[in-house]
Amino acid sequence: MIKGVDNKQPIGIFDSGIGGLTVANAINQILPNEQLIYFGDTAHLPYGDKSAESIKHYSERITDFLLAQDCKMVIIACNTASSVAFKNVVERTKGKAIAVNVIDPVAEYVATKFNDDKVGVIGTKGTINSRIYVRKIQSLNKSIKVTSLATPLLAPMVEEGYYNNYISQTIIDSYLSKKSLDRINALILACTHYPLIKPEVEKYYQNRVSIIDSAEIVANYVKMKLKGKMAVSSRRRLKHRFYVSDFTGSFEKSTKIFFKNKLHLDEARIWD
């Protein structure tokens, strides 16, 4: 337990937009007694085509915002930010809160569940170009062959609510048919938007490939990290808080896509 941190303090979660609400929803299901504070950086989405220095800057400022909200944990619910800015967030939270990314829990899960298999990874250009999944998984299990493919159209498509239709299925099928993903045994959905297109990915593979999304894996990892005195043990009435850096009505409507129930979003202009 971090000195001076109270277990009743909230959990902070941030993403480039509202896709990270898939992670927030999974945490809420597994840890219903915890209060969540979410920040979606809608002013700068998507992170996938931003420079590493810009993403580090955004991540540091958002971390400072969540620490100011007294969060005991800061979760980077964005694969791109996790791949390039995790060290910056760890430094920012040192002695104040626990820092968690969405890549390490998934890499550990894959390394223990698969052997002598070929595992594919799809994600934003930033995540794929970092080769973070290749390095992490193979450092834990050298028998696994990891192949990656950037799928830059998918996150904006999902963010705008375009999924589970003919257009989205056509785009997804086009990506998944690429040669680099031939004969894979498992596919990592390396973007927190992608759980929403999991049914379409499963339709393409027709149960021939294990589909791995990060939301539930990360939620269980968070539960493990908070075990003992850092976790809230008793039931309590909570009010989660959800912020975006640039408010639009369409984003508020889209929250029900990611978090089952429609949420009220507040604007926090931390860039002013």
C-alpha positions in Angstrom: 0.0 0.0 0.0 1.3 3.5 -0.9 1.9 5.6 2.2 -0.9 8.1 2.8 -3.3 6.6 0.2 -6.8 5.7 1.5 -8.6 2.7 0.0 -11.7 4.8 -0.5 -10.0 7.1 -3.0 -11.2 6.7 -6.6 -9.6 4.9 -9.6 -8.6 7.1 -12.4 -8.8 6.0 -16.0 -7.9 7.8 -19.2 -8.0 7.3 -23.0 -7.7 9.3 -26.1 -11.5 9.3 -26.5 -14.3 7.3 -25.0 -13.1 3.8 -26.2 -11.5 3.3 -22.8 -15.1 3.1 -21.3 -15.0 -0.6 -22.3 -12.2 -1.0 -19.7 -14.1 1.2 -17.2 -17.2 -0.9 -17.7 -15.3 -4.1 -17.1 -13.8 -2.7 -13.9 -17.2 -1.5 -12.7 -18.5 -5.1 -13.2 -15.7 -6.8 -11.3 -15.1 -4.1 -8.6 -18.6 -2.5 -8.1 -17.6 -0.9 -4.8 -14.9 1.3 -6.4 -15.5 4.8 -7.6 -14.2 5.6 -11.1 -13.1 8.9 -12.6 -12.7 8.8 -16.3 -11.0 11.2 -18.7 -11.4 11.0 -22.5 -9.0 13.3 -24.4 -11.5 14.0 -27.2 -9.6 17.3 -28.1 -6.7 15.2 -29.3 -8.1 11.9 -30.6 -7.0 9.7 -32.1 -3.6 9.2 -30.5 -2.6 6.6 -33.0 -1.3 9.2 -35.5 0.3 11.6 -33.0 4.0 11.8 -32.2 5.4 10.0 -29.2 6.4 13.4 -27.6 2.8 14.7 -28.0 1.3 11.6 -26.4 3.7 11.7 -23.5 2.8 15.4 -22.9 -1.0 14.6 -23.1 -0.5 11.6 -20.7 1.4 13.6 -18.2 -1.2 16.4 -18.1 -4.1 14.0 -17.8 -2.3 12.1 -15.0 -1.8 15.3 -13.1 -5.6 16.0 -13.5 -6.5 12.5 -12.1 -4.0 12.9 -9.2 -5.7 16.2 -8.4 -8.9 14.3 -8.2 -7.2 12.2 -5.4 -7.0 9.0 -7.4 -5.2 6.0 -5.8 -4.6 4.4 -9.2 -4.1 5.7 -12.7 -5.0 3.4 -15.6 -3.9 4.2 -19.1 -6.9 2.7 -21.0 -5.2 3.4 -24.4 -2.8 1.0 -26.1 -1.0 3.8 -27.9 -0.4 5.8 -24.8 0.5 2.7 -22.9 3.1 1.8 -25.5 4.9 5.2 -25.4 4.0 7.0 -22.2 3.8 4.4 -19.4 7.2 5.3 -18.0 6.2 9.0 -17.8 3.0 8.1 -16.0 4.9 5.9 -13.6 7.3 8.8 -12.8 4.3 11.2 -12.3 2.5 8.9 -9.9 5.5 7.7 -7.9 4.6 7.6 -4.2 1.1 8.9 -4.9 -0.8 6.3 -6.9 -0.5 2.9 -8.7 0.1 3.2 -12.4 -1.4 0.5 -14.7 -1.3 0.1 -18.5 -3.4 -2.1 -20.8 -0.5 -3.9 -22.5 1.3 -5.7 -19.6 -1.8 -7.6 -18.4 -2.6 -8.9 -21.9 1.0 -9.8 -22.7 1.2 -11.8 -19.4 -2.1 -13.5 -20.2 -1.0 -14.5 -23.8 2.4 -15.7 -22.6 0.8 -18.2 -20.1 -2.1 -19.3 -22.3 -0.3 -20.1 -25.6 2.8 -22.1 -26.6 4.3 -22.7 -30.0 1.5 -20.6 -31.5 1.2 -17.7 -33.9 -0.5 -14.7 -32.3 -1.7 -11.7 -34.3 -2.1 -8.2 -33.1 -4.2 -5.4 -34.6 -4.2 -1.8 -33.3 -3.4 1.8 -34.2 -0.3 2.8 -36.1 1.3 4.1 -32.9 0.8 0.8 -31.0 1.9 -1.4 -33.9 4.9 0.7 -34.9 6.1 0.6 -31.3 6.3 -3.3 -31.5 5.5 -3.3 -27.8 3.4 -6.5 -28.0 6.0 -8.3 -29.9 8.7 -7.4 -27.4 6.6 -8.0 -24.3 5.2 -11.4 -25.3 8.4 -12.8 -26.7 10.3 -11.7 -23.6 7.9 -13.8 -21.6 7.5 -16.8 -24.0 9.9 -17.2 -26.9 7.9 -20.0 -28.4 5.1 -17.7 -29.5 5.4 -16.0 -32.9 3.8 -12.6 -32.9 2.7 -10.8 -36.0 1.2 -7.3 -36.1 -1.0 -5.2 -38.4 -2.0 -1.6 -38.1 -5.7 -1.0 -38.6 -6.1 2.8 -38.4 -9.7 3.0 -39.7 -11.2 0.9 -36.9 -10.9 3.2 -33.9 -12.4 6.3 -35.6 -15.1 4.0 -37.1 -16.1 2.7 -33.7 -15.9 6.1 -32.0 -18.5 7.4 -34.4 -20.8 4.4 -33.8 -20.1 2.6 -37.1 -20.0 -1.1 -36.3 -22.2 -4.2 -36.7 -23.2 -3.3 -40.2 -22.2 -4.1 -43.8 -19.7 -1.3 -44.0 -17.9 -2.1 -40.8 -17.8 -5.8 -41.6 -16.3 -5.1 -45.1 -13.5 -2.9 -43.6 -12.8 -5.5 -40.8 -12.7 -8.4 -43.3 -10.4 -6.4 -45.5 -7.9 -6.0 -42.7 -8.2 -9.5 -41.4 -7.6 -11.0 -44.8 -4.1 -9.5 -45.0 -1.2 -12.0 -45.5 0.5 -11.1 -42.2 -2.5 -12.6 -40.3 -2.5 -15.9 -42.2 -2.8 -19.0 -40.0 -2.9 -17.3 -36.6 -4.1 -19.2 -33.6 -5.1 -16.1 -31.6 -5.7 -12.4 -32.3 -5.2 -9.6 -29.8 -7.5 -6.6 -30.1 -4.9 -4.1 -29.1 -7.2 -1.1 -28.9 -9.8 -0.5 -26.2 -12.3 0.4 -28.9 -12.1 -3.0 -30.5 -14.2 -5.0 -28.0 -17.2 -3.5 -29.7 -16.2 -5.1 -33.0 -15.4 -8.5 -31.4 -18.6 -10.1 -32.8 -17.6 -9.1 -36.3 -14.1 -10.3 -35.9 -15.4 -13.6 -34.5 -17.8 -13.8 -37.5 -14.8 -13.5 -39.9 -12.8 -16.3 -38.2 -15.9 -18.6 -37.5 -14.4 -19.9 -34.2 -11.1 -20.9 -35.8 -9.1 -18.2 -33.8 -9.1 -17.2 -30.2 -10.1 -13.5 -29.9 -8.5 -11.7 -27.0 -9.7 -8.2 -25.9 -8.1 -6.3 -23.0 -11.1 -5.1 -21.0 -11.8 -8.1 -18.8 -8.1 -9.0 -18.6 -7.2 -5.5 -17.4 -10.1 -5.4 -14.9 -8.9 -8.7 -13.3 -5.4 -7.3 -13.2 -6.6 -4.2 -11.4 -8.4 -6.3 -8.9 -5.2 -8.2 -8.2 -3.2 -5.0 -7.9 -5.7 -3.6 -5.4 -6.0 -6.7 -3.2 -5.7 -6.1 0.5 -5.9 -2.6 2.0 -6.0 -0.8 -1.3 -9.4 -2.2 -2.3 -12.8 -1.1 -1.0 -14.3 -4.1 0.8 -17.8 -2.8 1.8 -20.7 -1.9 -0.5 -21.4 1.9 -0.9 -23.4 4.3 -3.0 -21.1 5.7 -5.6 -21.2 8.4 -8.2 -18.7 7.9 -11.0 -17.4 11.0 -12.8 -16.7 11.2 -16.5 -14.8 14.0 -18.2 -13.8 14.8 -21.8 -11.4 17.5 -22.9 -13.7 18.7 -25.7 -17.4 18.2 -25.2 -19.9 17.4 -28.0 -23.4 16.0 -27.8 -22.5 13.1 -30.1 -19.8 11.9 -27.6 -22.3 11.9 -24.8 -24.8 9.9 -26.9 -22.0 7.5 -27.8 -21.2 6.7 -24.2 -24.0 4.1 -24.0 -22.2 2.2 -26.7 -19.2 1.7 -24.5 -20.6 1.8 -21.0 -24.0 0.1 -21.3 -25.8 3.0 -19.7 -25.8 6.6 -21.1 -23.5 8.7 -19.0 -23.3 12.4 -18.3 -20.0 13.9 -19.5 -18.4 17.0 -18.0 -15.9 19.1 -19.9 -12.5 19.6 -18.3 -10.4 22.1 -20.3 -7.1 21.1 -18.9 -5.3 22.5 -22.0 -6.4 26.1 -21.5 
